[in-house]
Amino acid sequence: MSETKVNGPTKANSSLFSKFAETRVNLVQKLPDITGLTMGDFHIDSRLYIVSGEADIYLCSGTGSRSEKKFLLKYYRRENAVKPDVLEKLRTVTSPFVAPVDDFGACQGYQYVVRPYYKMASLAEILSHGVRFSEEDLRNHIIPSIVAGLKAVHDAGILHKDLKPANLIPDDAGEHIVLIDFGISSDAGKNTFVVTKTGMTPAYAAPEAMQGIFHKETDYYALGITVFELFTGFTPFQNPDLSPEEAARLASISKIEFPEDFPPRLKDLVQGLTYKDLSNRHEKENLNRRWGYDEVIRWLNGEDVPVPGESDNSVQKPKFLPYSFSGVKHETPESLVKAMLKDPAAGIREAGSGILTHHFSLFAPDLEKICREAEANLQKNTDAAGSHQVFYRLMYRLAPKT
């Protein structure tokens, strides 16, 4: 299967990155450990007030050929915290979508890693301020950057293993997103497969990751959870009554519930990226396999990529069964929706009574679920305005291009 080419993300407009402009990394002087030292080409200016369970973070100034540039130094608390082979491979990655490793070494027996300092806030910080990202932001700017970064590190034989909004940050020019923080990354080896215990974040962890197993597809699962969070502001199984590990175990056996206003094509992407079964991961033509780079690029290019778990490879279900409405038989969902929009009162009656739900249950479980949600909402709504709002949203979801 030939690789689909992509020219990288569209240059972001000012409205997207204006969301980052008001939030900056909070610089607060703390009692220093290594402040004032010079390590190679980097002078350690100050410790940053950033909460991190794995390292102290310092702002550095470059010296010599790096003068007038700022850098971040992560000074790890654990000995041998970062794998030197991963850092060596990262130094070979020259993608603008991946934060370069400018230097690494040890000081007083503890490792440090130096990368560029980015002035804008991470995507997690933006979310914490109540900002949400639109489908357009995600499709045109954020997702293309992330998949380009993932491809670069995967091609170098590295698994990120902790992809999440906190590890995604805009470059200073505001043109794209950069992958940062490879503290728990692993050398993928020949089989792109490792078994290890890491400091991964459970909310973004694929079912196999909770068992200590990682593949390239594991990073793409985390991308699916990240996309969901960037649009909604929360992760799919976020629950204050559960520990992160309990929520992750729940996620491994449960289906993601999407808000009613979640865009259909974005939902396809998240479902494709978070498909749990990896038994078909090596069968490129199998429709029931978790999406990876190729599928995401096809999705970005506007293709209707089959969603795993919704296709039966042995029995092809019809795309649409004829539906009679107001005495006319309709052969496509678009025709049916147009007819119902001309007679919304009759359409609301059929949607609220469960007739639409039953019809789509015969051949399209995903559309059946949409109809069932609308049916429940129509039965709860007692005012005409609310019923019409639910009905028109249902019509759009059944035939978005109508």
C-alpha positions, 0 to 999 in steps of 0.5 A: 500500500503506497504511502499517502503524502501530506504537505504538512498542516496549513499555516495557522491563522491568528485566531487559533494562536491568539488563544495561547497569547495570554497564557505564559509559563509562570516564572517564579524564582525558587531556592535553586539547586543548580542555578548559576551553573554552566553546563556546556553551552547553557547557563542556568538562569532560574528555576521555573515554578512548574509542577513536575513529579519527575524533574526540576525545570530550569530556564537557561540562556545559551552561550557562544553560538547559542547566545540570545536564545532561551532553553529549558533544562529538565533536571531529573530526580531519579537516577538513570531516569531517561534512556541514553539510547532514546536521547541519541535517537532524538538528536537525529530527529530534525522535524519542526514538529518535534522539540530537539534535544539540544544537550543531555548529560549528568550533574552531581549524579542526576541526569539533565536534558536541554530543549528549546524554551517555547514562549506560549502555553501548552495545550493543557494550560489553554484547556485549564483556562476554559478554552476549547478547540474547534473542529477547524482548529483540530483538522487544519492545524493541530492534528496535522502537526501531531501526526507529523511529529509522531511519524518523525519519532516513529521513523527514528524508532522511538515511541513517545508513550505519554502523548497528551495536551501537556506535552503539546505546545506551539512553536514561537512563530505560531505556525504549528504544534510541537511534541515535547517531553520524551522522558518516558519514551522507549527505543522501539527496536525492530518490532516497535514493541516494548514491555516496561513500567513507566510514568505514563498518564492513565487517562490517555493510556491504551488498554495494552499500555495498562498491561505494559505493552506499547506499539506505535498504535499506542501513541495513536490511541493517546492522540484519539483521547487528546483530540476528544479532550481538546474539543470537549475540555475533558477526557472520555472517562473522567470521573472524580470518584475514580482513581486515574488507574480505575478510570483507565481500567474502565476505559479498557472495557467501555465505549466512549460516550460522545456529547451530542454536539461532537462533530460526526467526522471528528467522532469517526477519527476518535473512534478509529484511533481508540479502537481497542482490539490490536489483533489485526494491527499487522493486516493493513487492509483489514478494516477492523484495526486501530487507525494509524498514520495512513488512516489519519492522513486519509481522514485529513484529506477528506476521505471517508475512512471506514471506522473499525468495529463498524464494518463486517468484512464477511457480510456487507450490510446495505448503506441504507434501507428504503424508508417510506415517509408521507407516502414517498419511498426514499432510497438515501438518507439525504432524500429522507432528511430533505423530505422531513425538513419540509414537514418537521411536525411529521418528522418530529413525530416519527423520530419521537415515537421510535420509528426512525430508531427502529429503522436504522437499527436494521443496518446502521448501529451508529445512526441508530444510536444517534436516533435513540438519543434524539428520541429520548430528548424529544420525549423529554422536551415539552416545548416546541422550540426545544423539540425543533432544535433536537429535530434539526440537530438530528437531521444534520447528524443523519445527513451532514452534507444535505 
